[in-house]
Amino acid sequence: MDMSHGSIMDSKIVLADRVLRIKPSPTLAVNAKAKALKAAGADILNFSVGEPDFDTPEHVRNAGKQAIDEGFTRYTAVPGIPELREGVARRLQIDHGWDYSPEQIQVSCGGKHGLYNMAQALFGPGDEVLIPAPYWVSYPDIIQLAAATPVILPLTEEKDFDLEADVLARYATERTKGIILNSPSNPTGSVYSLEALTAIAQMAKEKGWVIITDDIYDTITYGDASLPHILNVAPELKDQTLILNGVSKSFAMTGWRIGYTAGPKHVIAAMNKIQSQSTSNPSSVAQKAALAAVTGPQDFPITMKKAFLPRLDFIMAALAEIGDVPCVRPRGAFYVFPNVSAYFGRSFKGKTITGSVELADYLLDEALLATVPGAAFGADRFIRFSFATSMEVIEEGMKRFAEALKRLE
């Protein structure tokens, strides 16, 4: 049999331009490579993964098991089961004082899917969407998949990665249709100040922008101060705002794939149309588990924070001891984002470190440390470590990191 026929036929399949414009998720790629190396026997310490190192709470797992045992394994309503949408609306009211009806809630297959639905429903050719950088890796590509243009706003570590009004004004144009906020931030852990949110609110009101606020880390914050939020700064912007959240980070449910969006009813209806023609409903079993999460005890995120804080303190002290890797202290999430640019231009075994990608490769190959290069987040001078791992791993990892940097010439 002539096997060449298949390859010739395959070569005639032309991919769509949209695929050529986007990149695979670098965080998932690094995590996959690290797991493959570990499976092959390498002593990999994985600081790349963006998920809590906790089991899903028992009452949530039990709700999923019960759903299976009771045969709740069929299609549900496209935007999610009514009781989960009601539970999410009630949680937003209890936690924040925001009033939403179940019709203003969509449940999706994870937060990323919710953002994708939003972009498809709201943006198109000629639209620009402002994205402060460092940004979560998927924001620009999801905007590009909607045929819109991501416009990157550079934030600086000198300002603790806060957004300044003059930067906002400099990058906004007549084509700007929206802005994506992520506070606490992945990858920096930074939080937008009241001053930044006030500036955003003022321009959004003047220009009619859509505000997308990704609140996926809102239960994981450090310190006593309440978390500033655009809807508390400017509640009158509720009809221009979409809130993205989920149970992945707050209840260690990353694999259950349940996110949710709250927003104006007509936008949620449009998102439901998108979802109806892509995934239909999220997993029925996962929805029942998520219902137990949002309506049950809310102490689990507090338990995680108590574990995360000493890890954060240790990493910050270890970075300070290295000396030339400055790092803004995170106010939320479970990442540190040190500036490693002091090591650019140095080399090892004849190979020069020209940026964060080369440094991350070097750390993986020579120190068996899996990290994520800052270039993936639009900030090449940095590298991201997740501290959602054990203190034992963190202690050994910081030791390897310091020793690996010393070996660079």
N, C-alpha and C positions, 0 to 999 in steps of 0.2 A: 504493500500500500504506500502510495506517495504521500508522506506526511507534510511535504512542503506546501501542499494545496491549502491546508488550514492556515499556515503562517502567512501565505500570500493574501488569503481572504481577510485575515485579521489586519494586515497592513493597510487595507483599503478603508477601514473604519476610522473616520476622522472624529476626534473628540471635539466637544463644544468649547467655544472660547472661554466660557465661564470656568471650566475646569482648569484651563491653562493659567488663569489669573490667580487662582488660590493655592494655598499650601496645605499639606496635611498638618494636623495638630502636632506641634513639636513636643509638647509636654507628654502626650500619649506615646509619641515615637520614642522618646528617651526612656520612658517607663517600660515600654515593650522591650527595648534593647537591654535594659538593666535586668529585667526578669529572664530574658533568654540567656544572658551571661551567667546569672545565678543558677539557672537550671543546668547549665553546663559545668557547674562546680566552682565558679569564681566567687570569691568572698566579697560580693558587691554590697555596699551600703547605699540604700536608695533614698536620696533626698529630693527626688524629682516629683513624686506623686502628690497630687492635690486632694487628698482625702484623709479624713480622720483615721487614726489607727485604733479605733474602738469598734467593738461589735455593735450592730444595731440593737437598741434596747430590747429587753426581753418581751415587754408588753406589745411592742410593735411587731416583732417577729411572730409572736403568738397570733396577732390579728391576721397576718399573712397566712399562717398555717390554717387558721380557722376558715378563712375565705376559701382555701383549697378544699378543706374537708366538707364545707357546705355547698360545694359545687359552684362557687362564684367565679367561674372561669370562662364566661362568655363575653360577647361584645357589651360595652356600656355606651352611654351617651358620649358623643364625640368630645365635648369639652370637659368630661369627667362626671363622675356620679354626683347627683345633687347634694348628698350629705357631705361630700368632701368639699365641694364649692362653698356650701354653707359653713363648714368648719373653718375653711381658710378665711372667709369674710369675718367670721366671729373672732378668729385669732388676730386679724388686723385691727379690729375694733378694741379688743382687750389690750393688746400690746401697744397700740399707737393712737387709738382714738379716731381711726379713719373709718368712715362709713362706706361700705360696698355691699351691693346686693349679689346674690349668687350669679346672676346674669352678667355681672361685671368681672367674673373670675373665669379664667381658662386653666385647666390642668393639662400639662403637656408631658412628653417623654423626657423629662429632665429640663433644667433651666436653659441649657443651650438650645433645645428645641423651641422653647418659648420665645427666645430671642430671634431665632430664625423665622418663626411665624410672624413676629412683630415686623421684622424688616421686610418680609414679603408683602405684608398688608399695608405698610406705610410708605415705603421708599421705592424709587425707580430712577430711570435715566435722567440725568440733570440734577438730581438731588444730592446735596452734600450733608454728611453727618459728622459732627465734631466728636473726636475720640481723644481724650487726654492720654498722654503716654508718660510713664509706662502703663500699658493696657493689658487686659486679659487677651490671650493670643487669638481668640476666635472673633473678636469684635470686627476688625477690618475685613476679614474674609466673608463673614456673614453679610456685611453691608455690600460688599462687592457681588455676592451671589444674588442680591436684589437689584443689580445693575446700577447701584448708586455709588457715590464716591466717598470713601472715608478720608477725612481731613484730620491729621494728627496734630494735637496741641502739645508741645514739649513742656513737661514739668521738670523742676530741678530739685535735687536733694537739699540744696541750700535753703529752700523754702519748704522742706519736709514734704515734697511732692504735692503741695497745695496748688490750686488753680488760681491764678491772679487775673484780675479784671482786664488788664491791658493785653495779656496774652489771648484771652477770650475775644476781645475786640479785634485784635490783629488778624485772627484766622477766620472770623465769621465773614460771610459774604451774603449777597442777595440770594444765593442758591442754598444757603444753609436751611435745612428743614428740621434738624434735630440734634441732640447731644446725648451721649451715653455716659452716665456716671456710675462709678463702682466704689462704694465706700462702706466699710473698709475695703481696701484695694487688694486685688491679686494682680501684681506680685509684691507690692511694697508694704502692705499692711497699713498704709496711711489712711487718714480720714479727712474729708474736706471740711474746712472751717466754716463758721457762720458767715464770714466775710465772702468767701468764695461762693457759697450757695446763694447769698444775697445778690451777688453780681450776676450769677447765672439766671436767677429768677427774674431780675430786672430785664435782661436782654430777651429772655424767653417770652415775657409778657409783651415787650415792644415788637418783637419779630414774629410771634406766633409759633415758636419752635415746639416740637415734641420733645419732652424730657423722658428718657428711659433711665430709670434708676435701678441698678442691679444690686439688690440688698442681700445676696446669698450668704454673706458673712456677718449679717447684722447681729446675730446672737453671740458672736465670738469677738468680744472687745475687752480691752484691758484698761483698768483705771476706773474711777468712780463717776466721771462726767458722763452725762447722757450723750448719745450719738446724734450729732446734728443731721437733719434730714430736710430735703427740699420742700416736702409737704408741711413741715412744721415752720419753716422759714416763710413759705408763701402758700398757705392752704388754698388760696384762690386759683392756684395752678393745677388743681386736681384734674380738671377736664383736659389738660394738656400733658398729663403725666401717666406713664405706665410703670408699674412696680413689678420687678422680676424677682422671684424668690423660689424657695423649694425646701425640701427636707434633706438634701444630700449632705450638706455640711453640718447642719444643726442637729441631725439625728443619725449621723454616720450611715446614710442610706444611698451612697453614690451609685451602687449597682442596681438599686430598685428603679431608678430613672423616673422620678416624679418631681417636676417643677410646676410653678404656677405663676400666672400673670394677673394683676388687677389693673383695671383701667376703664376708660369710657365704654359704654355698652356697645356703641357702633363699631369701635375698634376691636373689641373682643369678638363680636359677631363676625367681623371680617377674618380675624385670626382663626375662628372656628371653621370657616369655609376652607381656609388653607389646610388646616389640620385634617379636615374630612377627606381631602383628596390626597393626603400623604400617608399619615400613620393611622387615621381614624383615632379611636380612643387609646389612652395609655393603658398599660397592663391593669386588668381588673384586680388582680391579687395585690399588686403594688399600691393601688389606690386605697384598698382597705387598710393596708399597713400604714399608709400616709395619714389616713383618717385618725387612726389611733395615735399617731405622732402629734398631729396638730390639735387634737381635742383632749389628749391625756396629760399626764404630768409634764411640766416644762423644766424640770431640774437637770435633765441630761446635758444641755449645753453648759450649764454651770459646772458640772462634774468635769467636763472636758477642759474648760478654761483653767480649772484648778490644776490639772495635769500639764497643760500647755505652758503656764506662766513660768515655773522653774526651768523648763527647757529653754524658753526664750531668754531668761536671765543668763543661763549658762552660755548660750551661743553668743549673746552680745558681749559677755566678758571675754570669751575666747577670741572673738574678732578684734576686740580692743587690744588684746595681748599681742596679736599678730602685728598690729600697728598701722599698716598701710592699706587696710581694706575698710574704709569708713562705711558706716551703715546707719541709716535713719532707723530709730527704734520703732517697730510696728506698734500701732494702737489697736490693731484688730487682725483677724484671720490667723493663719499659722505658717507664715513665710517670713524669711529675712532676705533682704535684697542688697548685699554689700557691693560697693564699688571696687572692682578688681582691675581697673585700668592701669594701676601702677605696674602691673605685670605684663602689659602689652609691650611687644618689642623684645621681650626676653625669649630664650629658646631652651630646648631640651633635646639632646641627641640630634642636633642640627635642624630641628623643626622649630620655626618661630611662631610665637603666640601673637597673632595679629588682631584678635578680638575675642569676644565671649564664646563664640562657637568653638574656636580652637582651644580655648582654655577648658571648656566643658569636656571636649574630647580628650584632652590631656588628663584631666582629673579622672575620667572614666577608665582610660587605658592604663594609666600609671599608678593611680591611687585607689582604683576600684570604687570611686565615688560617683554616683549618678546625680547630677544637678541639671538645671535648665539654663541655657545661655540667655542673657538679657536681650540679645538681638531678637529673640522670639516675642518679646514684650515691647519692642520698639525702643529699647534702651541698651545699646551694645556695651556700655562700660560696666555693666552689672552682671551678676549671676544670682539665680534664685535657689535657695535652700528651703525645703519644707521641714518644719520641726514637728510634723505629725508622725513622729516615730519615737521609739523608746529613748530614755536618757542614756542607756548603755550605747546605743547606736550613735547618738549625738556626740557623746564624749569621744568615742573612737573616731568618728567622722571628722570632728574638729581637729583632732590630732593629725590625722592623715592629710587634711587640707593644709594645715600649717607646714607640715613636712614637705608636701608636694610643691608649695610655693617657694620654699627655700631651695629646692633643687633646680629651679629655673635660673638660668644665667643671663 
